[in-house]
Amino acid sequence: MRRVRQTYHAATKIVKRYNESACMGLTFVPTPLGNLRDVTLRALDALRAAELIVAEDSRVARKLLSAHGISGPPVWTYHEHNAATSTAAILERAANGNVAVVTDAGMPGISDPGSALVAAARAAGIPVEVLPGPTAFACAAVLSGFDIRRFVFEGFPPRTSGARRAAFRTAMARGMPSVWYESPHRIADALADLTAVAPDVQTFVVRELTKLHEQQIAGTPAEVAAALPNPVRGEVAFVIDAGVVPTDGPSLDEQIDALRAARRRARRNRSGNA
């Protein structure tokens, strides 16, 4: 019993110190990708100290809070559909108190409107703090086994096939691995477009990262697609390796030849008009 009291008093002192050092402003708090134990001590301190929690989905946030015995602060939702109408109210609270910002999984501000909230807070002179923690694209990059001394995070690919293929070609032209997120409903289409662009490129997909049914697949886009369950469930991240020239669209040599031919035609036209 004494040990329990000592632990409680120690935790109370930590939260008090956190309250004193972060009395107002926005604190971006990364949350677990799937396994609720993948949360830092500082993240729990910030959530306990918050006077308001801003979440992508209040139900997901309350599940995390409940798992760690945190109750009390109200939870507001903040996502792409209400960001324009709710930002001012959030900043008003942050100007006078401690507001924690979370997303459903991982680092808030990545592939969600959190970055716009940071920009608005900066413009209003409101302090912003970001705590380190789980980030899905970094985990996927490491798991891929590709040379990631340099790599680029691309976020979600475009939703249409033509734009998606163009995005994949542009990413591979950089000569470094690229990391992407995709919904389970569109990953098959994305891999089909990647097959059309670069059928032999090495690709890595991780699904349900840190969860019980996590799946890791490596191979060509077609091989990876064949190994995915049908239907696909859970969040998906995938990594495209560098060093493969896309086959969809003209090669660099073909583009140069086309430009030369166009210049010759232009000269002939000018000579004919003279």
MIGU-949241 format. One record per residue: residue number from 0; chain; x, y, z of N, C-alpha, C, O, CB in turn. Coordinates in steps of 0.05 Angstrom, whole numbers. Glycine has a CB too. Layout:
MIBA   nr  kette    n.c1    n.c2    n.c3   ca.c1   ca.c2   ca.c3    c.c1    c.c2    c.c3    o.c1    o.c2    o.c3   cb.c1   cb.c2   cb.c3
MIBA  NUM      A       X       Y       Z       X       Y       Z       X       Y       Z       X       Y       Z       X       Y       Z
...
***
This chain:
MIBA   nr  kette    n.c1    n.c2    n.c3   ca.c1   ca.c2   ca.c3    c.c1    c.c2    c.c3    o.c1    o.c2    o.c3   cb.c1   cb.c2   cb.c3
MIBA    0      A      17     -24       0       0       0       0      17      25       0      11      45     -14     -19       0      24
MIBA    1      A      39      24      16      57      47      17      69      52     -10      72      75     -18      80      42      37
MIBA    2      A      76      30     -25      88      33     -51      68      47     -70      75      63     -87      97       6     -63
MIBA    3      A      42      39     -68      22      51     -85      19      81     -80      18      97     -98      -6      37     -80
MIBA    4      A      20      88     -53      18     117     -46      42     132     -57      39     155     -66      16     120     -16
MIBA    5      A      66     120     -54      90     133     -64      88     137     -94      96     159    -104     115     117     -57
MIBA    6      A      79     117    -109      76     119    -138      56     141    -145      61     157    -164      68      93    -150
MIBA    7      A      34     142    -130      13     163    -136      25     191    -131      21     208    -148     -11     158    -118
MIBA    8      A      39     195    -109      50     221    -102      71     229    -123      72     252    -131      61     221     -74
MIBA    9      A      87     210    -132     107     216    -152      94     224    -178     103     244    -190     125     191    -157
MIBA   10      A      73     210    -186      59     217    -211      46     245    -208      46     260    -227      38     196    -218
MIBA   11      A      35     251    -185      23     277    -180      43     299    -183      36     320    -194       9     278    -153
MIBA   12      A      67     295    -172      88     315    -174      96     320    -203     100     343    -211     112     308    -157
MIBA   13      A      98     298    -219     106     301    -247      85     317    -262      92     335    -277     109     273    -260
MIBA   14      A      59     310    -258      38     325    -271      38     354    -263      33     372    -279      10     312    -266
MIBA   15      A      43     360    -237      44     387    -228      66     402    -241      62     425    -250      47     388    -197
MIBA   16      A      90     390    -243     112     403    -257     106     408    -286     113     428    -297     138     386    -254
MIBA   17      A      92     388    -298      85     392    -327      65     415    -330      67     430    -349      72     366    -338
MIBA   18      A      46     417    -311      27     439    -312      41     466    -309      33     485    -323       6     436    -290
MIBA   19      A      61     467    -292      75     492    -288      91     500    -312      94     524    -317      92     490    -263
MIBA   20      A     103     480    -326     120     486    -349     104     490    -375     115     501    -394     141     465    -352
MIBA   21      A      80     480    -376      64     482    -400      36     492    -393      16     478    -397      62     454    -414
MIBA   22      A      35     517    -383       9     528    -373      -9     537    -395     -33     540    -390      15     550    -353
MIBA   23      A       2     542    -418     -16     550    -440      -3     543    -467      21     540    -469     -22     580    -439
MIBA   24      A     -20     542    -488     -10     536    -514     -19     509    -524     -35     495    -511      21     537    -514
MIBA   25      A      -9     501    -547     -15     475    -560       7     456    -555      31     462    -559     -21     479    -590
MIBA   26      A       1     432    -547      20     410    -545      12     387    -563      -9     375    -559      23     400    -515
MIBA   27      A      28     382    -584      22     360    -603      33     334    -591      57     331    -586      34     366    -631
MIBA   28      A      14     316    -586      20     291    -571      17     267    -590      -5     261    -598       2     288    -546
MIBA   29      A      39     254    -597      37     230    -614      24     207    -598      29     204    -575      64     221    -625
MIBA   30      A       8     191    -612      -7     169    -599       1     143    -613      12     142    -635     -37     174    -601
MIBA   31      A      -4     120    -599       4      94    -610      -8      89    -638     -30      97    -644      -5      72    -591
MIBA   32      A       8      74    -654      -1      67    -681     -22      45    -680     -39      43    -698      22      58    -698
MIBA   33      A     -22      29    -659     -41       7    -657     -40      -5    -629     -61      -8    -616     -35     -14    -677
MIBA   34      A     -16     -11    -620     -12     -22    -593     -13       1    -572       4      18    -572      15     -38    -591
MIBA   35      A     -33       0    -555     -38      22    -536     -15      26    -516     -14      46    -503     -63      18    -521
MIBA   36      A       3       6    -514      26       9    -496      48      26    -508      67      33    -494      36     -19    -488
MIBA   37      A      46      31    -534      67      47    -548      62      77    -544      59      91    -564      68      40    -578
MIBA   38      A      62      85    -520      58     113    -514      79     122    -494      87     106    -476      29     119    -502
MIBA   39      A      90     146    -497     112     154    -480     101     165    -453      78     172    -450     128     176    -494
MIBA   40      A     119     166    -433     112     177    -407     105     207    -410      86     217    -397     135     173    -387
MIBA   41      A     120     221    -426     114     250    -430      87     254    -443      73     273    -437     136     263    -447
MIBA   42      A      80     236    -462      53     238    -474      31     235    -454      12     250    -454      50     217    -497
MIBA   43      A      34     216    -436      14     212    -415      13     236    -396      -9     244    -388      20     186    -399
MIBA   44      A      36     247    -389      37     271    -373      22     294    -386       6     308    -373      66     280    -367
MIBA   45      A      26     297    -412      13     319    -427     -17     315    -428     -32     335    -425      25     321    -455
MIBA   46      A     -26     291    -432     -55     286    -433     -68     290    -406     -90     300    -404     -60     257    -443
MIBA   47      A     -54     282    -385     -65     286    -358     -66     316    -351     -85     324    -337     -48     271    -337
MIBA   48      A     -47     331    -360     -45     360    -353     -64     377    -370     -69     400    -363     -17     369    -355
MIBA   49      A     -73     366    -393     -88     382    -412    -115     391    -400    -129     376    -386     -93     367    -438
MIBA   50      A    -122     416    -406    -149     426    -399    -169     420    -422    -193     421    -418    -147     456    -394
MIBA   51      A    -158     415    -445    -174     408    -468    -158     389    -486    -134     394    -490    -184     433    -484
MIBA   52      A    -170     369    -497    -157     351    -516    -171     354    -543    -196     351    -545    -157     321    -506
MIBA   53      A    -156     360    -564    -166     362    -591    -158     337    -606    -135     331    -608    -156     388    -605
MIBA   54      A    -178     322    -617    -173     296    -628    -186     294    -656    -206     306    -662    -184     274    -610
MIBA   55      A    -173     277    -673    -185     271    -699    -211     257    -696    -231     263    -710    -165     254    -716
MIBA   56      A    -213     238    -677    -237     223    -672    -239     220    -641    -222     207    -629    -238     195    -686
MIBA   57      A    -259     232    -629    -261     232    -600    -264     204    -589    -255     199    -567    -285     249    -591
MIBA   58      A    -276     186    -604    -280     158    -594    -253     144    -592    -248     130    -572    -298     142    -613
MIBA   59      A    -235     148    -611    -208     136    -610    -192     148    -587    -178     134    -573    -193     140    -637
MIBA   60      A    -195     174    -584    -180     188    -562    -189     178    -535    -173     173    -517    -183     218    -564
MIBA   61      A    -215     175    -532    -226     166    -506    -217     137    -499    -213     130    -476    -256     168    -505
MIBA   62      A    -214     121    -520    -205      94    -516    -177      94    -505    -170      79    -486    -206      78    -542
MIBA   63      A    -159     111    -516    -132     113    -506    -132     124    -477    -117     114    -460    -115     131    -524
MIBA   64      A    -147     145    -472    -148     157    -446    -158     137    -425    -147     135    -403    -167     182    -446
MIBA   65      A    -179     122    -432    -189     102    -414    -169      80    -408    -167      70    -385    -215      89    -425
MIBA   66      A    -154      72    -428    -134      50    -425    -112      58    -405    -100      41    -392    -121      43    -451
MIBA   67      A    -108      85    -402     -87      94    -384     -98     109    -360     -84     124    -347     -67     112    -399
MIBA   68      A    -124     105    -355    -136     116    -331    -137     147    -330    -135     159    -309    -121     107    -307
MIBA   69      A    -140     159    -353    -141     188    -354    -170     197    -359    -183     188    -378    -122     200    -377
MIBA   70      A    -180     214    -342    -208     224    -345    -209     253    -337    -191     263    -323    -228     207    -328
MIBA   71      A    -229     267    -346    -231     295    -338    -232     315    -361    -252     328    -364    -209     302    -320
MIBA   72      A    -210     317    -377    -210     338    -397    -231     333    -419    -233     310    -428    -183     341    -409
MIBA   73      A    -245     354    -428    -263     350    -451    -248     344    -476    -224     351    -479    -281     375    -455
MIBA   74      A    -261     330    -495    -248     323    -520    -264     336    -543    -288     330    -546    -246     292    -524
MIBA   75      A    -250     352    -559    -263     364    -583    -252     350    -607    -229     341    -608    -257     395    -584
MIBA   76      A    -268     348    -628    -258     336    -653    -247     358    -671    -257     381    -671    -281     321    -667
MIBA   77      A    -226     350    -686    -214     369    -705    -204     353    -729    -185     337    -726    -190     385    -692
MIBA   78      A    -216     357    -752    -208     342    -776    -212     359    -800    -220     382    -798    -224     315    -778
MIBA   79      A    -206     348    -824    -207     364    -848    -234     376    -854    -236     396    -868    -198     347    -872
MIBA   80      A    -256     364    -844    -283     373    -850    -292     396    -832    -311     410    -839    -302     350    -848
MIBA   81      A    -279     399    -809    -288     421    -791    -266     440    -783    -270     458    -767    -301     410    -766
MIBA   82      A    -242     436    -795    -218     452    -787    -224     482    -791    -217     498    -774    -194     444    -804
MIBA   83      A    -237     490    -813    -241     518    -819    -259     531    -799    -256     555    -793    -253     521    -847
MIBA   84      A    -278     516    -787    -297     528    -769    -289     525    -739    -301     539    -722    -324     516    -773
MIBA   85      A    -271     508    -733    -264     503    -705    -237     514    -697    -231     514    -673    -265     473    -700
MIBA   86      A    -220     522    -716    -193     531    -709    -193     554    -690    -178     555    -670    -178     539    -734
MIBA   87      A    -210     574    -694    -211     598    -678    -218     591    -649    -205     602    -630    -231     618    -688
MIBA   88      A    -237     573    -644    -245     566    -617    -222     551    -603    -218     555    -579    -270     549    -617
MIBA   89      A    -208     534    -618    -185     519    -606    -163     539    -598    -152     536    -576    -174     498    -626
MIBA   90      A    -157     558    -615    -136     577    -609    -144     595    -585    -127     603    -569    -130     594    -633
MIBA   91      A    -169     601    -583    -178     617    -560    -173     602    -534    -165     614    -514    -208     624    -563
MIBA   92      A    -178     576    -534    -173     560    -510    -143     558    -505    -134     559    -482    -185     532    -512
MIBA   93      A    -127     555    -527     -98     551    -524     -85     577    -515     -63     576    -502     -86     542    -550
MIBA   94      A     -97     600    -520     -86     625    -512     -88     629    -482     -73     646    -470     -99     648    -526
MIBA   95      A    -105     614    -469    -110     617    -440    -107     592    -424    -111     591    -400    -137     629    -435
MIBA   96      A     -99     570    -438     -96     545    -424     -80     525    -439     -69     531    -461    -123     533    -417
MIBA   97      A     -78     500    -429     -61     480    -441     -79     461    -457     -96     447    -447     -46     464    -419
MIBA   98      A     -74     460    -484     -90     444    -502     -72     423    -515     -52     429    -527    -103     462    -524
MIBA   99      A     -80     398    -512     -65     376    -524     -79     368    -550    -103     366    -552     -64     351    -505
MIBA  100      A     -63     364    -571     -73     356    -598     -64     328    -604     -40     322    -602     -63     377    -620
MIBA  101      A     -82     310    -611     -76     283    -618     -89     275    -644    -108     288    -653     -84     263    -595
MIBA  102      A     -79     255    -657     -91     243    -680     -99     214    -673     -94     205    -651     -72     244    -705
MIBA  103      A    -112     201    -692    -121     173    -687     -97     155    -681     -99     137    -664    -137     162    -710
MIBA  104      A     -75     159    -695     -51     142    -692     -27     157    -702     -27     168    -725     -55     115    -707
MIBA  105      A      -6     158    -686      19     170    -695      21     200    -689      10     209    -669      22     166    -725
MIBA  106      A      36     213    -705      43     242    -700      21     260    -712      17     260    -736      70     248    -712
MIBA  107      A       8     276    -695     -11     295    -706       3     316    -723      25     325    -717     -27     309    -684
MIBA  108      A     -10     324    -745       2     344    -763      13     331    -788      20     345    -807      24     358    -749
MIBA  109      A      14     304    -789      24     290    -813      -1     278    -826     -14     261    -815      45     269    -806
MIBA  110      A      -6     286    -851     -29     276    -866     -55     282    -852     -74     266    -854     -26     246    -871
MIBA  111      A     -57     304    -837     -82     314    -826     -79     344    -823     -57     355    -828     -88     300    -797
MIBA  112      A    -100     358    -816     -99     388    -816     -83     400    -792     -84     424    -788    -126     399    -816
MIBA  113      A     -70     383    -777     -55     394    -754     -34     415    -761     -29     433    -746     -42     372    -739
MIBA  114      A     -21     412    -784      -1     431    -792     -13     459    -796       0     479    -791      13     422    -818
MIBA  115      A     -38     460    -806     -51     486    -809     -57     498    -782     -56     523    -779     -77     483    -825
MIBA  116      A     -62     481    -762     -67     491    -735     -42     503    -723     -43     523    -709     -78     469    -717
MIBA  117      A     -19     491    -729       7     502    -720      12     529    -732      19     548    -719      30     482    -727
MIBA  118      A       7     531    -759      11     556    -772      -7     578    -761       2     601    -758       6     553    -802
MIBA  119      A     -32     571    -755     -50     591    -744     -42     600    -716     -44     623    -709     -79     580    -743
MIBA  120      A     -32     580    -700     -22     587    -673       2     605    -674       4     624    -659     -16     561    -658
MIBA  121      A      21     599    -693      44     616    -696      36     645    -703      46     664    -691      63     605    -718
MIBA  122      A      17     647    -721       8     674    -730      -5     689    -707      -3     714    -705     -12     671    -753
MIBA  123      A     -18     674    -688     -31     687    -665     -13     690    -641     -21     701    -621     -55     670    -658
MIBA  124      A      13     681    -644      31     684    -622      27     664    -599      35     670    -576      30     711    -611
MIBA  125      A      14     642    -605       9     621    -585      31     600    -585      38     590    -606     -19     608    -590
MIBA  126      A      42     594    -562      64     574    -561      55     546    -571      32     538    -567      74     571    -533
MIBA  127      A      73     533    -585      68     506    -595      91     488    -587     114     495    -589      65     506    -626
MIBA  128      A      85     464    -577     105     444    -570      97     418    -584      74     411    -585     107     440    -539
MIBA  129      A     117     403    -593     113     377    -605     129     356    -590     153     359    -587     120     376    -635
MIBA  130      A     116     335    -580     130     314    -566     138     293    -586     124     287    -605     112     302    -543
MIBA  131      A     162     280    -582     170     258    -600     154     233    -594     144     229    -572     200     252    -597
MIBA  132      A     151     216    -614     136     192    -610     131     176    -636     144     181    -656     110     198    -596
MIBA  133      A     112     158    -635     107     140    -658     101     155    -684      85     174    -684      84     121    -652
MIBA  134      A     113     146    -706     108     157    -732     109     134    -752     130     121    -755     130     179    -740
MIBA  135      A      87     129    -766      85     105    -782     105     105    -806     116      84    -812      57     102    -793
MIBA  136      A     109     128    -819     126     127    -843     154     121    -836     168     108    -852     124     154    -858
MIBA  137      A     164     129    -812     191     123    -804     194      93    -799     214      81    -806     199     139    -780
MIBA  138      A     174      82    -786     175      53    -780     175      37    -807     190      18    -810     151      44    -763
MIBA  139      A     158      45    -826     157      31    -851     183      33    -866     192      14    -878     134      42    -868
MIBA  140      A     196      57    -866     221      60    -880     243      42    -868     258      29    -883     231      89    -878
MIBA  141      A     244      40    -842     264      23    -829     258      -7    -836     277     -22    -842     265      27    -799
MIBA  142      A     233     -15    -834     226     -43    -839     231     -51    -868     236     -75    -873     197     -47    -832
MIBA  143      A     231     -32    -886     235     -39    -915     262     -52    -920     264     -69    -938     231     -15    -932
MIBA  144      A     282     -44    -905     309     -54    -911     323     -40    -934     345     -48    -941     308     -84    -916
MIBA  145      A     310     -20    -946     322      -5    -967     343      14    -956     344      19    -932     300      10    -984
MIBA  146      A     359      25    -974     379      45    -965     364      72    -960     357      86    -978     401      49    -987
MIBA  147      A     360      78    -934     344     101    -927     361     123    -914     352     139    -898     322      94    -908
MIBA  148      A     387     124    -922     403     147    -913     390     173    -924     393     194    -911     432     145    -924
MIBA  149      A     376     171    -946     360     193    -956     334     180    -966     335     161    -982     375     209    -979
MIBA  150      A     311     191    -958     286     182    -969     266     205    -966     271     224    -953     275     156    -954
MIBA  151      A     243     201    -980     223     223    -980     196     211    -971     189     188    -980     220     236   -1008
MIBA  152      A     181     226    -955     154     218    -947     135     232    -965     135     257    -966     149     224    -917
MIBA  153      A     118     217    -979      99     229    -999      71     232    -989      55     244   -1002     100     212   -1024
MIBA  154      A      64     220    -966      36     221    -957      19     203    -973      28     181    -982      26     250    -959
MIBA  155      A      -6     210    -977     -25     194    -993     -22     200   -1022     -20     224   -1030     -54     199    -983
MIBA  156      A     -22     180   -1040     -21     185   -1069     -47     196   -1078     -67     193   -1065     -14     159   -1084
MIBA  157      A     -47     209   -1102     -72     219   -1113     -92     196   -1117     -85     173   -1118     -67     233   -1140
MIBA  158      A    -118     204   -1119    -139     184   -1120    -144     174   -1149    -156     152   -1152    -164     195   -1109
MIBA  159      A    -137     189   -1169    -142     180   -1197    -117     165   -1208     -95     171   -1200    -149     203   -1215
MIBA  160      A    -122     147   -1226    -101     130   -1236     -79     146   -1250     -55     142   -1245    -112     109   -1255
MIBA  161      A     -87     164   -1268     -67     179   -1282     -49     196   -1264     -25     197   -1268     -80     197   -1303
MIBA  162      A     -62     210   -1245     -46     226   -1227     -28     210   -1208      -6     218   -1201     -65     243   -1210
MIBA  163      A     -38     186   -1201     -23     168   -1184       2     159   -1199      24     159   -1187     -40     144   -1176
MIBA  164      A      -1     151   -1224      23     142   -1240      43     164   -1243      67     159   -1241      14     131   -1267
MIBA  165      A      33     188   -1248      51     211   -1250      66     216   -1224      90     222   -1224      36     236   -1259
MIBA  166      A      52     213   -1202      65     217   -1176      87     196   -1170     108     202   -1160      44     216   -1153
MIBA  167      A      81     171   -1178     101     150   -1174     125     154   -1192     148     151   -1183      88     122   -1181
MIBA  168      A     121     163   -1217     144     169   -1235     161     191   -1223     185     189   -1223     134     176   -1263
MIBA  169      A     148     212   -1214     163     235   -1202     179     226   -1178     202     234   -1175     143     257   -1195
MIBA  170      A     167     210   -1161     180     201   -1137     205     184   -1143     226     188   -1131     161     185   -1119
MIBA  171      A     202     165   -1162     225     148   -1169     247     163   -1184     270     156   -1182     215     125   -1186
MIBA  172      A     240     185   -1197     260     201   -1211     279     215   -1192     300     224   -1200     246     221   -1229
MIBA  173      A     271     217   -1167     288     230   -1147     312     212   -1139     332     222   -1128     272     237   -1122
MIBA  174      A     311     187   -1145     333     169   -1139     336     161   -1110     358     155   -1101     358     182   -1148
MIBA  175      A     314     162   -1095     315     153   -1067     288     140   -1060     268     144   -1074     320     178   -1048
MIBA  176      A     288     123   -1040     263     110   -1032     241     131   -1025     247     152   -1015     267      91   -1009
MIBA  177      A     216     124   -1030     194     141   -1022     174     125   -1005     169     101   -1011     180     153   -1047
MIBA  178      A     163     138    -985     144     125    -967     117     137    -971     114     162    -973     154     127    -937
MIBA  179      A      97     120    -971      69     129    -977      50     117    -957      55      95    -946      61     122   -1005
MIBA  180      A      28     131    -952       5     119    -938     -17     114    -958     -18     127    -979      -5     138    -915
MIBA  181      A     -34      94    -953     -56      89    -970     -79      76    -954     -74      61    -935     -48      72    -994
MIBA  182      A    -103      81    -962    -126      68    -949    -128      39    -958    -119      32    -980    -153      84    -955
MIBA  183      A    -139      22    -941    -142      -6    -950    -160     -10    -974    -157     -30    -988    -154     -23    -927
MIBA  184      A    -177       9    -980    -195       7   -1002    -182      14   -1029    -192       7   -1050    -220      25    -998
MIBA  185      A    -159      28   -1028    -146      37   -1052    -118      25   -1057    -106      31   -1077    -144      67   -1052
MIBA  186      A    -109       9   -1038     -81      -1   -1041     -78     -19   -1065     -57     -19   -1078     -73     -16   -1015
MIBA  187      A     -99     -34   -1072     -97     -52   -1096     -94     -35   -1121     -79     -42   -1139    -122     -70   -1097
MIBA  188      A    -109     -14   -1123    -108       3   -1147     -80      17   -1148     -68      20   -1169    -130      25   -1147
MIBA  189      A     -70      26   -1125     -44      39   -1124     -22      20   -1133      -5      28   -1149     -38      49   -1095
MIBA  190      A     -23      -5   -1124      -3     -25   -1132      -5     -32   -1162      15     -37   -1175      -4     -50   -1115
MIBA  191      A     -30     -32   -1172     -34     -37   -1201     -21     -15   -1217      -9     -20   -1238     -64     -40   -1207
MIBA  192      A     -25      10   -1209     -13      33   -1223      18      32   -1221      32      38   -1240     -24      59   -1212
MIBA  193      A      28      24   -1197      57      22   -1194      68       0   -1212      90       3   -1223      64      17   -1165
MIBA  194      A      53     -22   -1215      61     -43   -1234      63     -33   -1262      82     -40   -1277      42     -67   -1232
MIBA  195      A      44     -17   -1270      44      -5   -1297      68      13   -1301      79      15   -1323      18       9   -1303
MIBA  196      A      75      28   -1281      97      47   -1283     125      34   -1281     142      40   -1296      95      68   -1261
MIBA  197      A     128      16   -1262     154       3   -1257     149     -25   -1246     149     -30   -1222     171      20   -1237
MIBA  198      A     144     -44   -1264     136     -71   -1255     157     -86   -1239     151    -104   -1224     129     -88   -1279
MIBA  199      A     183     -78   -1241     204     -93   -1227     214     -78   -1202     233     -88   -1189     227     -97   -1246
MIBA  200      A     203     -55   -1196     213     -40   -1173     208     -56   -1147     187     -68   -1144     200     -12   -1172
MIBA  201      A     227     -56   -1129     224     -69   -1103     205     -51   -1086     209     -27   -1083     251     -74   -1089
MIBA  202      A     186     -64   -1075     165     -51   -1059     161     -65   -1033     163     -89   -1031     138     -49   -1075
MIBA  203      A     156     -49   -1012     151     -60    -985     125     -49    -975     120     -25    -976     175     -54    -966
MIBA  204      A     108     -67    -965      82     -58    -953      80     -69    -925      87     -92    -919      58     -69    -970
MIBA  205      A      71     -52    -907      65     -60    -879      37     -53    -873      28     -30    -878      86     -48    -858
MIBA  206      A      22     -72    -863      -6     -68    -857     -11     -74    -827       1     -92    -816     -24     -86    -875
MIBA  207      A     -29     -59    -815     -35     -63    -786     -10     -61    -769      -5     -77    -751     -49     -90    -782
MIBA  208      A       6     -40    -773      32     -37    -759      28     -36    -729      11     -22    -719      45     -11    -768
MIBA  209      A      43     -53    -715      44     -56    -686      20     -71    -675      18     -75    -650      46     -29    -672
MIBA  210      A       1     -79    -692     -23     -93    -682     -18    -123    -683       2    -133    -693     -47     -85    -698
MIBA  211      A     -38    -138    -673     -36    -167    -670     -32    -180    -697     -17    -199    -700     -61    -178    -657
MIBA  212      A     -46    -170    -718     -45    -182    -744     -28    -166    -764     -34    -164    -788     -73    -185    -756
MIBA  213      A      -6    -155    -754      12    -140    -771      22    -158    -794      28    -181    -790      36    -129    -755
MIBA  214      A      23    -146    -818      33    -161    -841      54    -145    -856      50    -121    -861       9    -168    -861
MIBA  215      A      77    -157    -862      98    -145    -877     103    -161    -903     105    -185    -902     124    -143    -860
MIBA  216      A     103    -147    -925     107    -160    -951     127    -144    -968     127    -120    -969      80    -161    -966
MIBA  217      A     146    -159    -980     166    -147    -998     166    -161   -1024     161    -185   -1025     194    -148    -984
MIBA  218      A     171    -147   -1046     173    -158   -1072     166    -138   -1093     166    -114   -1088     154    -183   -1075
MIBA  219      A     160    -147   -1117     151    -128   -1138     122    -120   -1131     109    -132   -1114     152    -142   -1166
MIBA  220      A     112     -98   -1143      85     -90   -1137      64    -112   -1141      46    -115   -1125      77     -66   -1154
MIBA  221      A      67    -128   -1162      48    -149   -1167      50    -171   -1146      30    -182   -1137      53    -161   -1195
MIBA  222      A      74    -178   -1138      78    -198   -1117      66    -189   -1090      53    -204   -1076     108    -204   -1113
MIBA  223      A      70    -163   -1084      59    -153   -1059      29    -153   -1060      16    -161   -1041      70    -124   -1054
MIBA  224      A      18    -144   -1083     -12    -144   -1086     -23    -172   -1082     -44    -175   -1070     -20    -132   -1113
MIBA  225      A     -10    -192   -1093     -20    -219   -1092     -20    -230   -1063     -36    -248   -1057      -4    -238   -1110
MIBA  226      A      -2    -220   -1047       0    -230   -1019     -19    -216   -1000     -22    -225    -977      29    -226   -1010
MIBA  227      A     -31    -194   -1008     -50    -180    -990     -76    -196    -988     -85    -209   -1007     -55    -151   -1001
MIBA  228      A     -89    -194    -965    -115    -208    -962    -136    -193    -978    -133    -170    -986    -123    -209    -932
MIBA  229      A    -158    -207    -983    -181    -194    -998    -206    -200    -982    -215    -223    -980    -183    -206   -1027
MIBA  230      A    -218    -179    -971    -211    -151    -973    -188    -143    -955    -183    -157    -935    -235    -133    -967
MIBA  231      A    -175    -121    -961    -153    -111    -945    -166     -95    -921    -184     -79    -925    -134     -93    -961
MIBA  232      A    -155    -100    -898    -165     -85    -874    -141     -72    -860    -119     -82    -861    -180    -104    -854
MIBA  233      A    -146     -50    -846    -126     -37    -831    -110     -16    -846    -111     -16    -871    -107     -57    -820
MIBA  234      A     -96       1    -832     -80      22    -844     -56      10    -859     -45     -10    -850     -71      43    -824
MIBA  235      A     -48      22    -881     -27      12    -898      -6      33    -903     -13      56    -908     -38       1    -925
MIBA  236      A      19      26    -901      41      43    -910      58      26    -930      61       2    -926      59      53    -886
MIBA  237      A      68      39    -951      85      24    -969     109      41    -977     108      66    -977      70      15    -994
MIBA  238      A     131      27    -984     156      40    -991     164      31   -1019     164       7   -1025     178      34    -970
MIBA  239      A     171      50   -1036     182      44   -1063     211      48   -1063     221      70   -1055     167      61   -1085
MIBA  240      A     227      28   -1071     256      31   -1072     264      50   -1094     249      55   -1113     269       3   -1075
MIBA  241      A     289      59   -1093     300      76   -1114     315      59   -1135     319      35   -1131     320      97   -1101
MIBA  242      A     322      72   -1156     340      60   -1175     327      45   -1199     341      33   -1214     357      41   -1162
MIBA  243      A     301      47   -1201     287      34   -1224     276      56   -1242     261      74   -1232     265      15   -1214
MIBA  244      A     281      54   -1267     271      74   -1287     242      66   -1294     238      44   -1303     289      76   -1312
MIBA  245      A     223      84   -1290     195      77   -1297     192      70   -1327     205      82   -1344     177     100   -1290
MIBA  246      A     176      50   -1332     171      42   -1360     147      54   -1372     143      53   -1397     169      11   -1362
MIBA  247      A     130      66   -1356     105      78   -1366     111     106   -1375     118     123   -1358      83      78   -1345
MIBA  248      A     109     112   -1400     116     139   -1410     143     138   -1424     158     118   -1421     117     159   -1387
MIBA  249      A     149     159   -1440     174     159   -1455     199     160   -1437     199     173   -1417     175     182   -1474
MIBA  250      A     220     146   -1446     246     148   -1432     259     175   -1437     250     190   -1454     264     125   -1440
MIBA  251      A     280     181   -1422     294     206   -1426     305     208   -1454     303     229   -1467     317     209   -1405
MIBA  252      A     316     186   -1464     327     186   -1492     305     192   -1512     308     207   -1531     341     160   -1498
MIBA  253      A     281     180   -1507     259     184   -1525     249     213   -1524     242     224   -1545     236     165   -1519
MIBA  254      A     249     224   -1501     241     252   -1498     261     271   -1513     252     290   -1526     239     260   -1468
MIBA  255      A     287     265   -1511     307     281   -1525     303     279   -1555     305     298   -1569     335     272   -1516
MIBA  256      A     299     254   -1564     295     250   -1593     270     265   -1603     271     276   -1625     292     220   -1600
MIBA  257      A     249     265   -1587     225     279   -1595     229     309   -1596     219     322   -1614     202     273   -1575
MIBA  258      A     245     320   -1577     251     348   -1578     268     356   -1603     263     376   -1615     266     357   -1552
MIBA  259      A     287     338   -1609     304     344   -1633     287     343   -1658     290     360   -1676     326     323   -1635
MIBA  260      A     268     323   -1660     251     322   -1683     233     346   -1686     229     356   -1707     234     297   -1682
MIBA  261      A     223     356   -1662     206     380   -1663     222     404   -1672     212     421   -1687     195     385   -1635
MIBA  262      A     247     406   -1664     264     429   -1673     269     427   -1703     269     448   -1716     291     429   -1658
MIBA  263      A     273     403   -1714     278     400   -1742     253     408   -1758     255     421   -1779     286     371   -1749
MIBA  264      A     230     400   -1748     205     407   -1761     201     438   -1761     192     450   -1780     180     393   -1748
MIBA  265      A     208     450   -1738     205     479   -1736     223     494   -1756     215     513   -1768     211     488   -1708
MIBA  266      A     248     483   -1759     266     495   -1779     255     493   -1807     256     512   -1822     295     482   -1777
MIBA  267      A     245     469   -1814     233     465   -1841     210     484   -1846     207     495   -1868     225     436   -1845
MIBA  268      A     193     487   -1825     170     505   -1828     179     534   -1833     167     548   -1849     152     503   -1803
MIBA  269      A     200     542   -1818     210     570   -1821     222     573   -1849     219     594   -1862     231     577   -1800
MIBA  270      A     236     552   -1859     249     554   -1885     227     555   -1907     230     569   -1927     268     529   -1890
MIBA  271      A     205     540   -1903     184     539   -1923     168     566   -1924     158     573   -1945     164     517   -1917
MIBA  272      A     168     580   -1901     153     605   -1900     171     629   -1910     160     651   -1915     144     611   -1872
MIBA  273      A     197     624   -1912     215     646   -1920     212     653   -1950     225     672   -1960     244     639   -1914
***
